[in-house]
Amino acid sequence: MAVTALLVDGLTVRFGSFRAIDALSLAIDYGEVRAVIGPNGAGKTTLLDVISGITRPKEGRVLFDGAFDLTQASDSAIARAGIRRKFQKPSVFEGLSVRQHIAIGADAGFRRALDAPALEDRVSEVLETVGLAGHATHLAGELSHGQKQWLEIGMVLASDPKVLMLDEPVAGLTDEETERTAQLVRRLNRPDRAIIVVEHDMDFVERIADRVTVLHEGRTLFEGPMDKVRADAGVIEVYLGR
Ligand SMILES: Nc1ncnc2c1ncn2[C@@H]1O[C@H](COP(=O)(O)OP(=O)(O)OP(=O)(O)O)[C@@H](O)[C@H]1O
């Protein structure tokens, strides 16, 4: 039986009189990669902002593990609970090494305190996972755009997240980098982790997502596997056919 990681329940976010999220309800399970797609302004980033504790809703709840209402918690408490996000634009520290970045991610985020050897092991494991082991001593400023994206994913991963949110992870990447990112996201999938990806690249979404939620005007227009999403007349009309 699938276990729900996040339950979004009757969520409404208003900016003035405009409803960016409109009575939205959805559930995201542990063990799944969920893509959230939809046209510009559909409310995708706003949803991630609510889950991260950056934006407060007007109504509704977001329950983590069935009990912890994220809409009542601070962004730091949410991060400490293991709900982590990679923002759209990479913002690495150009003068720090790749290894230092991952160590910061592990040190700042890991839910169990790690002693020095365990921290080293964790950093090496993450470097291997994100494909940057060969660049460990390089400065972040020397990395390509794609490598910076993987470095940021590595920083988040180093904290051992239970919920991992990726906002447009392949924007601006080459086809080869996109393919490597798809393989990486699938590797990050685990039974005790939920992964949420907001992305406009539909071929990438097809490669990574177990299920897809299509948002339109702050509501769910369609939810299901990508082949059903591609075939849905409503989704084609408001998004895919454009
Ligand atoms: N702080 C804000 N103040 C006013 N309006 C906002 C604010 N943040 C978002 N909005 C509006 O809410 C709507 C949803 O925005 P959001 O960024 O969530 O969309 P999105 O689906 O992520 O779009 P995109 O694909 O372009 O990133 C948009 O119309 C946007 O202009």
The ligand as an ORCA input file, in Angstrom:
! r2SCAN-3c Opt
* xyz 0 1
  N       4.063     37.335     -5.131
  C       3.129     37.383     -6.065
  N       2.310     38.444     -6.192
  C       1.333     38.495     -7.129
  N       1.106     37.520     -8.007
  C       1.887     36.428     -7.960
  C       2.940     36.307     -6.993
  N       3.552     35.095     -7.187
  C       2.920     34.520     -8.220
  N       1.917     35.306     -8.681
  C       1.006     34.997     -9.771
  O       0.411     33.750     -9.489
  C       0.261     32.970    -10.686
  C       0.931     31.639    -10.505
  O       2.343     31.836    -10.529
  P       3.371     30.641    -10.456
  O       4.728     31.225    -10.449
  O       3.012     29.721     -9.333
  O       3.098     29.908    -11.828
  P       3.916     28.725    -12.512
  O       2.904     27.669    -12.849
  O       5.042     28.318    -11.665
  O       4.402     29.406    -13.860
  P       5.785     29.293    -14.690
  O       5.654     28.032    -15.488
  O       5.767     30.505    -15.544
  O       6.919     29.264    -13.695
  C       0.845     33.804    -11.813
  O      -0.225     34.473    -12.469
  C       1.732     34.797    -11.099
  O       1.821     36.010    -11.801
*
